[in-house]
């Protein structure tokens, strides 16, 4: 079996809601160019499944291998977002006992253990009228696209002799020129240049069954049928070339999805497909310990189920990272993306922005400090008859706004001949035991806060305290009616 490896360099986003490009998109692009030239080879090349176009997925920057869908059995504690599966915080419930407080991880997984982020775009566009070739009125549509620099895929050719070489020549010929892939190709989507590259590293797998069990990860959707041609969502041992094996439902994590593909050649939808979703984990027990997993993987490299020519039915046999987290991933260093630091311009606009930023930081600090000051003063508000009134707190607020330094505010509130807190009838509410008494009271606490915080903080604290007292009084009046 010959395998061709390609990298799709994207010149435009690809219109697809998926996080990858399905294999049937590449198959259709190749068939459009060389179907007539293939002649009697067309059936083997595009219909029989002997030639398989895999899904094109994102690239793991550390290893160069395409990522795989995240296995459905991989979970992590709630609130934890691991950046890589080299982090020991995750667990595989297909081989480990269930724990409370876990959630499934989603997305895609790289050979280095990294969890790449799928960047999607959204654009609102106008349909084009066939008569005028201009924008049609009232025909807006939104399009979700996959934004990436490059994707990688492979083409497996399982033919014999001269047919295999001829098929490889036709595929290379079709991919030499630029392609347009995905939906809405006339709306500035899908411009791609294909480049043939060398083989990338493969996922390491276990050499023997683990405790008499073998697990399979669906790298793509998997369509199965029963003897009557009806879709089947329960895998069987014979589907994977196993004898006398039992499906272990407690260790399976299977999700099912359905869709109806649209055939642009016939301009009508194909038959509805019901498939096991990519990333599903299928586990069989009762496996002999001497089972050769390498030979099994070589047999299943041709795929499982139907529609294999379009990339469906790709299987990963017993990956090592499910049982050995250290050896299961490549030891290639993961490149950490440095956050770009924007340099502020040194012109008048830059100086004004810096001044506004400092004001915002000062306001945030003042609000946080005012909350701390309020907690220190609220304990004295239980006895409202001896606590300063709303008008007295408003006076404190006004003097704090007018003061520039803490010493100035201290003079206005406590040390001036007619200071607000130490003069007149209000002094009994600020200092119930007298100004010279050091026992805790609202006046002594406010005095300490004036020396601790800036006048802006004291002004905010006094304003909020006046609001709280006013609300308490309104509530008491309503209850007394």
Helices and strands as residue ranges (DSSP letters): E 2-10, H 23-38, G 39-41, H 42-46, E 51-53, E 68-69, E 74-77, E 90-92, E 102-104, E 108-109, E 120-128, E 135-146, E 150-157, H 161-174, E 179-180, G 185-187, E 191-197, E 213-218, E 224-225, E 231-232, G 237-240, E 246-247, G 249-251, E 256-259, E 262-263, E 268-269, E 273-276, E 281-285, H 293-300, G 308-310, E 315-317, G 320-322, H 348-378, G 384-386, H 390-402, H 406-410, I 411-415, H 427-430, H 442-452, H 455-480
